[in-house]
Each structure stands twice: as structure tokens, then as C-alpha cells.
Amino acid sequence: METGIPEPADPPVMPDAPAALLRALFDAALAAVTAEGCVPAALPAPPKGRTIVVGAGKAAAAMARAVDAHWSGPLEGLVITRDGHGADAGRIAVVEASHPVPDARGQRAAARILELLEGLDADDLVLCLISGGGSSLLAVPGGALTLEDKQAVNKALLRSGAAIDEMNAVRKHLSGIKGGRLAVAAHPAQVVTLVISDVPGDDPSIIASGPTVPDPTTAADARAILTRYGIEAGERVTAHLAGPAAETPATDHPVFGRARLQMIATPLDALGAAAETARAAGLDVLVLGDRIEGEAREVGRAMAGIALSCKDKGVPLCPPAVILSGGETTVTVRGNGRGGRNVEFLLGLAIALDGAAGISAIACDTDGIDGSEDNAGAIVLPDTLARARAKGLDPRRFLAENNAYGFFAALGDLVMTGPTLTNVNDFRAIIIQ
């Protein structure tokens, strides 16, 4: 009988092979956090005066492209993104620069951003587009510091095992634009910041080192972090951090009364989309959240323990199931190999699983670049260690040398996406069948 009510759509057909299903989960996570899907609905009303678009991060070019496509009034501006992450943003200039260590291109572009903000009045709007990676790209040294000073500190922090909030606390106090200083430069214009978050907890003062928001940290905090990790910062950095120029504007600074911020995409959005896809495939889902931090290989070992408990005991959930998590682990570099935190996590996981049947995993950086390599991450399957040993590869030696990239490359198990033009930090999924 014809009822006029549409028939329900058939459920999506999900791939049965673990590798294909893992990749489908990652693709669903990425699709939920694209700039094209998130920016248009968040755009503010046009101002009486000028609209200046500025920003930085791995998603900055894609965000600028979305603004240009959906903004009917006049606008101008400049955003900075990582090499290879550029896009045509029409009326908004896009500059590519180095990440994670800043370079002269980022320094010049960030100085141009400050020039664009000169002479604005209360009728003008500064639309600031911020995403992960912006901290290295907004490379204006503070005080008498040089770019070389900032590069040296960045390199030392990246090798130290410091967490992202610790690294950015130091970066803010060495900067002439981060830690709320961009908002100071834009005053008295209205500042609206749209943010794609890449940090655990979505703290806007940490994302790209918070260029338009108050900074809760102090120069003393930055000095303590350098001491904690045994980083010798050099005479100019030490002198700068001891002086008033290192301090950032706090919450009670009047510029923040003209500033507002909207989080338009987060790691939890990505995990939620992956969870929906997993349930459609008939999997029970455990989302551990987006705040998983720690040494990558040790987090991998801990996750292996949870997966094995599911497989053997049905705790905390029964197979078929998937464990999803996000966050940002760290790698303390001791060897001379290649690899980012996601592949190091996976190699630690694989060693701890020791070929356990029915357990597979993926870990990828949602920006498409794991560390400074050309892969997003990799996949672990039940036969990963067996295939490695058949090739004469010792997984523990590769881990000791921080060469997880070389390990998974030899097996053909790297995940290659190229730059995704978004960034909500790491995505991890472990399927238990």
C-alpha cells in the first residue's frame, strides 16, 4: 500500500576486511571535521567597516577558501599554512611556511599579518582562522630575540618529550604575536576567531599558542618548563624570559572585551563520526576520549592490554568491538630512525599484542602528516609481527631506534593520505573481532 512515507534507506555496506574497515573509520572521522563543512555556518555578520581575514595553521588555507566562497561583502587578508597544505583562497592570500620548526617565510608572513591590523577602528572586523600547527607558523620573535633563537628552542622542545601545552607555553613567551598579542594588535576592531582544535581538551589558549585569547601561563612557567627538560636556551632567550617583554596579556586586558571565539571542529567530533560508522558496521564502541597523552610506545602497550582484555574476558566490552581514542602522545627521541608519534604508538602496540588473533588497529594524524614524514600513520594487523620476522625485521630494534616509519614502510602498511587540510590531532581505532 502506498503510504507516502519514504522507505528507510538501506544501512551502509561496510567492508569486512579489518584494514578496509579501519580506513573507513578514519575517513569518516576526517569527513566530519573539514573546513568546508564547518566554516560557513560559523561566519559572523559583516561589519560596518572593513573585514580583515588572518590566521595560521594546517587547516588555515582551507578555512580561508571557505570564508572567501561564502562571504558576499568585501574582504582582504592573509593566512599562513604548512608547506603542502595550501589552497586557492581567492581574495585571501595564502603563504606556506615551515612546520614544526619556524622559518623566515613564516616570520615575514606573520609580520605582514601585524601590518594588516594597523589602523583599524571599532567598526572593523578581524576574522581570525586558527588551527593546529599555527604556533610554528606565526614566527614573530618577541623583544630582541631572533628567528634562530626560536628555531633552537623549538628543535629542543620537539626532541624533549614535552607535551603540547608545555611547548606552547614556552613559545608564547618568546613571541611577538602569540599568547593574545594578535588581539592586542587588532584593537579596537572586533575580533572573531574560528578554531579547529587539535589539542586535548580544546583549550583555546593552547591551540596555535592562542594568538587572540588570554594566556593563563607566565614567563616563570616557561622558564620552569625549559629547566624541567634540561633545555639550555641560550643567553638571549634566558634574558628575554627574565624581562617584562616576555609576559603575555592576561584575562583582564581590555582588548578581550572585543573578542569572541567559536570552536567549529574538535577531536570529539571526529571520534563521534567514527563511532557512528562503527556501529553501522555492527561493532560495539568504546570511546576513550580525546585526551590520551603520554609516551607513544607506552600508550600503545597500555592500549594493547585493554584490547586483550576485551578479546579474552569481554571486559570492558565484548567483540566485535572497537576502541576509539584521540589526543597527542609524545616521543622522546633517542635513536636516529624515522617516524612520528602514531607509528611509534602502533609499533609499541604491535609488540605488546604479540600477534594476538582478531585484533587490528590504525593510528593516524588527521592532518595527513605523522610528525615530519609523508605518511598519516599506519595499520597493525594480527599478522604484522609474523610478516616482519619473515622479512628479517626485528620490531624491538626498530622501536629502540625510533624507526617505526621504516618498520611499517617495509611491510607496506603505512597510511598515505597527503595533506588533508584539516587537523584535529591524532585518531586511533583498535578493532577486536
N, C-alpha and C positions, 0 to 999 in steps of 0.2 A: 504494500500500500504506500502511496506517495504521501509523505508527511510534511514535506517542505523543510525538514530538518536535515542539514548536511550529514552524510555518513562520516563517522570518525576516520581520521587519516590512519593509514597503516603505520604501526610503530617502525622507527628507523631500523634498517637492517645493519647490524653491527658485525664487524669482522670477527671470525672465530680465532684466528691465529693470534697468540699473545702479542707479538711485535706490532701487528696491524692495529690491535685494539689499544695498545699503549699509545701509539701515534695518534689514533683518533681522539683519545682523551686530551693529548697535548694540543691538537688542532682546535678542539672545542674551547679549551682554555684561552688560546690566542684570539679566537674569533670574538670572545666576549669583551676584550679589552682593547680593541682597535680605536685609534683616534677618530677615524671616520664615523664610527658608531657612537662615540661618547661625547665628542666636542659640540656638535650642533645644538643639542638641547640645553647645553650649559651656557651658551653665549649670552652676555648681558645686553641690555637695551643700548642703542647708540647714544653717545653723549651729545651735548650741545656743541662742544668743541671738537678737537682733533682726537683720533684714535691711533695710538701707537702700540704695535704688537711687538713684544720682545720675548725672549725665552731661551732655554737651553735644555738639552737632554737628548737621549737616544730616540725619543718619540717627538722631538720638537718640530722637525720638518713636516711630519705627517699631521701634527696638530695644527701647524700654520697653514698647511694646504686645506684642511677642513675649515678653518676660520675664513680663509680667502674665498672658498666656494660658497659659504653661507652668510657672508657679511655684505649687505647691499650698499652700505654707505662707504665713504672714502676711508681708507686706512693706509698706513705705511708701517714699516718695521723691519726687524732683523732677528733671526733666531740662529742659534749655534747647535750643531749636532755632531755626532761622531762620524769619522770617516766611513763612507759606505752607507750611511743612514740618511742621505739627503733625498729631497723630493722637490718638485716644482711647486712653489707656494705662491705663484702669481705675483701679487703686489708686495709680498713679504720676502725680503732677501734671506737666503739660507747660506750659511757658511759652515763648512766641515772643518773639524779640528781633531786633535789627538785625544785619545782616551785609552787608559786611565791616567796617564801622565800628561799634564798640560803642555802645550807648545805655544810658539809665537803667534800662530794663526788664531788660537783661542784668546790669547791676550789682546790682539788687535781687535778682534770682533767684539769682545766684552767691553773694550774701551769705546767702540763705536756705539754700543748699546747705551752707555752712560751719556754719550754726546746726544743721542736721540731724546733723552729725557730732560735735557737742559731747556729752561724757559717755559715749561708747561704751567698752566694755571688750573684753577679749580673746576673749570668746565671741560677739561680734557680727561680722557680715559687712557690708562695704560693697561693693556691686556697682556698678562704675563703667562706664558705657556711653559710649564715646568714638568720634567720627568727625570727618571733616574739617569745618572751619568752627567748631569748638569754641573756638578761640583768641579769636575776636572775641566770642563769646557769654559766655565766662567773664570778665566785665568787673569784677573787683575790683582797683582801683588799689592798688599797693604803697606802703608808707610814707605820706608826706604828699602823694602825687600825687592829682590829681583826675581825674574822668572826662574832662573837657575836655583835660587833658594827654594822656591815652591816645588820644583821638579825633584830635588834631592829629598825633601821631606816626604813627598808623595811616594817615591820609589821605596823609601824605607818603611813607610806605613804599610804598603801593599805586601811587603815581604814579612811583616812582623806577626801576622795573625790577628791584628787588631780588628774589632768589629766595626761595622759601617758607621755607627753612631760615634764611636771614638775617633775614627778617621775624619769624619766631617766636623767634629768639634774642633780639631786642630786646624782643618782647612779654613773654617770660618774666621778664625782669629789671625790668619795670615793673609786675609783677603781684603780687597777694597770694594767688593760688590756683594759678597755673600753675607749670610747672617743678618738679614734685614736691611742691609745697606742699599740694595736696589730700590726698596720702598722709600728710603730717605732721599735718594737721588730723584725720584719721581714726584715727590711732594711739591705743590699741594694738589696734584692731579689725583683723581680716583684711581685706585689700583685694584684690579680684579685678577686673581691668579687661579688658573685652571691647572689641576695637578693630576698626573698619572703616577700613582705611588709605586715605589719599588723597595720600600723598607718595611721591616716587621713592625706592625702596629700603626703604620701610616702617619707617623709623626711628621707634620709639615716642616718642622724646623730641621729635620734631618735630610729630607728629600732634596737633592741638589744643594745641600747646605743652606736651605731656607732663605733665599735671597729677598723675599718680601714679607717675612714673618719675624716676630721677636725671637731672640736667641736666649734660651734658658742657661746656656753654658757661659763660662768666663775664661779669661786668659789663663787663670790659675788652673782650670780644668785641663786646658790644652797642654800646659807645662807638665802636669801630672801624668797625662797620657804618654807623652814622649819619654818621661822618666820610667814609667811602668814597662815600656817595651824596649828600654835601653837604646833609644834613638838619639844619637849625637846630631843635633840640628844645625850647628854652626853658629858663629858669633852674631851674625846679623839677625837670624831667627831668634836666638836667645834674647838679644837686646830688644827686639820688637815685642816679644811676648811679655817682657817685663815693663813695657811702657803703656801709656794711655791709648795709643793708636790701635792697639790690639783689641780693645774692648768693643763689643757689638751693642747695638741699640736694644734695650730691654722692653718688656711689655708695656710700660707706662710711657714710652716715647709717643709724642703726639701724632706722628705720621701714621701709626697703625689704626687711628680712628677713621682714616680714609681708605682703609684696605680691607678687602674680604677675600676669602679663599674657598674654592669648591673642589672637593676630591671627586674626579669624574671616573676613575677606574682604579681598582685596587687588586692586590693579590687574592683576596677572598672572592672577588667577582670571578676571577679565572678559575679558582677551585670550585666554586659553585656550579659553573658551567660544565666543568669536567665531571662533577658528581652527577648532574642530570644525565649526561651521556652514559656514564657507567650504569646508572640504574636502568636506563633504557636497554642496556645490554644484559640485564639480569644479574648484575652484581650488587651485593650488599656494600655499603660505602661507609668508611670511617674517615672523616676529615680531621686531621690533627691540628689544623690551623696554619696560619701564615707567619708564625714567629719562631720557627725551628732554627736555632743558631748553634754554634759550636764548631769544633774542628771537623772538617768534612768527613774524613775517614772514620772518626769515632761516631759521628751521627749515623753513618752508613752501617756500622756494626750494631748500633742500638736499634735501628730500623729493621735489620735482619732478625733480631731477637723477637720483635713484635710479629713480623711475618711468620716466623717459625712457630710461634705460639698459636697463631691463627690456624696454621696448617695442621699442627699436631694436637692441639687442645680445643680448638674452636673458640679461643679467647684472644682478643676482645670481640671478635666476630667470626662467623663460620664461612668457609668457602662455599661458592665462589664469591670473592670479595675483592675490594681494592682499598688501599690505604693512600690517601692523598695528603700532601703537605706542601707548604711553601716556606719562604724565609730566605735567609742568606747565611750559609755556613762560611767558614774561613779556612784557608790553607796556610800553614806555616811551612815556608819553602826551605827545604834542606838539601834537596837534590838538584840536578841540572836538567831534568826532563821537561816535557811539555804537558800542559794540562790545566784545566780550570777546576773550580770547586765542585761542579756537577759530576765530572768524570772521576774525580778523586773520591767523592761520595760513593759513586757506583762501584768503584774497584774495592773500596772498603766493604761495601755491602756484599759483593760477589764472593769475596774471600770468606766472610762470615757465614754466608749461606752454604758454601762448600758444595755447590751443585744440587741443592735440595730440589726435589721434583715439584713441578707445578707452581714455582714462584718466579715471576718476571718483573722487571722494573724499568722505568725510564726516569731520567733526571735531565732537565734542560733549563737553560736561561731563556726567559721569554723574549729577550731582545735578539736572540738568534746567535749570540756570541758568548761562549763559555770562557770567561777570563779574557785572554787576548788572542785566543785561537780562532779558527774559521768554522768551528762546529758549535751547534747549540748545546749539545750534550751527547748522550749515548744511551744504549739499551743493554740490559743484562737479561739473559735467558737461562733456563736451567742447565743448558749445555755450554755456557760461556767458559767455565774453567776447563772443561774437557777439551774443547776446541783449542784453547790456548796452550794447554800442555801438549796436544798433538803437534803444535807448531813449535814446540820447544820454548814457550814463553813462561817465565816464572812470575806469577802475578804479584807475589810479595816483593820481589826485586823491583818490579815496575813501580809499586807503591812507595817503596823506600826512596826511589829516585824522583818522586813526584812526576812520573811519566805515564799517567793514566791515559793521556791522549794517544801516546804511542801504542799502548796496550790495545785500546779499542779500535784504533786505526788498523792494526794488524789483523783484527778479526772482521773488519768491515762493518762494525756495529756503531760507528759514530752517527749522530743525527745531524744532518746538514740542512738548514733552512735558509741560510743567508740572513741578512738583517730583516727583522720582522716589522720595524718601525713602530714598535710599542715596547713597553718594559715594565712588568710588574714582578720582577725578581724571579727567583727560581721556582720551577714546577717539578714535583716529584710524585710518581704514582707507582705503587707496588701491587701487582695483581697476584692473588692467591687462588689457585684452582683446585 
